[in-house]
Amino acid sequence: MQNLKNQIQELDELLDLTHGQLNTEVRVAMKLKIAELKRQADQADALTQGKIASEALRLLASLLSVITNVITLLK
């Protein structure tokens, strides 16, 4: 469980580091989703942890996709 919480925290920190590359609506939506994942992780049993981890990975993939697209556009 602690590992899942750490991964979600790292995702939150990554979002903070890249906030300048995201518009406000996207950043707020991602912050809300991360907060929801943190709440779910606090209450999760072993079965639910896999689902939460999967959602966190999808959010990370979306964030990396946006960042990659922005970097490509800036070149």
C-alpha positions as CSV (number, residue, x, y, z in Angstrom):
1,M,0.0,0.0,0.0
2,Q,2.8,2.4,0.8
3,N,4.4,1.8,-2.6
4,L,1.1,2.8,-4.3
5,K,0.9,6.0,-2.2
6,N,4.5,6.8,-3.1
7,Q,3.8,6.3,-6.8
8,I,0.8,8.6,-6.6
9,Q,2.8,11.2,-4.8
10,E,5.6,11.0,-7.4
11,L,2.9,11.5,-10.1
12,D,1.7,14.6,-8.2
13,E,5.2,16.0,-8.0
14,L,5.8,15.4,-11.8
15,L,2.6,17.3,-12.5
16,D,3.9,20.2,-10.3
17,L,7.2,20.2,-12.3
18,T,5.5,20.4,-15.6
19,H,2.7,22.8,-14.8
20,G,4.0,25.4,-17.1
21,Q,3.4,23.2,-20.1
22,L,-0.2,22.5,-19.3
23,N,-3.2,24.8,-19.6
24,T,-5.1,25.5,-16.4
25,E,-8.1,23.2,-17.1
26,V,-5.9,20.2,-17.8
27,R,-3.8,20.8,-14.7
28,V,-6.8,21.2,-12.5
29,A,-8.4,18.0,-13.9
30,M,-5.2,16.1,-13.3
31,K,-4.9,17.5,-9.7
32,L,-8.5,16.4,-9.0
33,K,-7.8,12.9,-10.3
34,I,-4.6,12.6,-8.3
35,A,-6.5,13.7,-5.1
36,E,-9.2,11.1,-5.9
37,L,-6.5,8.4,-6.3
38,K,-4.9,9.4,-3.0
39,R,-8.3,9.1,-1.2
40,Q,-8.9,5.7,-2.8
41,A,-5.5,4.5,-1.9
42,D,-6.1,5.3,1.7
43,Q,-9.2,3.1,1.8
44,A,-8.1,0.4,-0.7
45,D,-7.9,-3.3,0.0
46,A,-5.5,-5.5,-2.0
47,L,-8.0,-6.1,-4.8
48,T,-8.7,-2.4,-5.3
49,Q,-5.0,-1.4,-5.2
50,G,-4.4,-2.9,-8.7
51,K,-7.3,-0.8,-10.1
52,I,-5.9,2.4,-8.5
53,A,-2.4,1.6,-9.8
54,S,-3.8,1.1,-13.3
55,E,-5.6,4.4,-13.2
56,A,-2.4,6.2,-11.9
57,L,-0.5,4.7,-14.9
58,R,-3.1,5.9,-17.3
59,L,-2.9,9.4,-15.9
60,L,0.9,9.2,-16.1
61,A,0.7,8.1,-19.7
62,S,-1.7,11.0,-20.5
63,L,0.7,13.5,-18.8
64,L,3.7,12.2,-20.6
65,S,1.8,12.3,-23.9
66,V,0.9,16.0,-23.4
67,I,4.4,16.9,-22.4
68,T,5.9,15.1,-25.4
69,N,3.4,16.9,-27.7
70,V,4.3,20.3,-26.2
71,I,8.0,19.6,-26.5
72,T,7.6,18.5,-30.1
73,L,5.6,21.7,-31.0
74,L,8.3,23.9,-29.4
75,K,11.0,22.4,-31.6
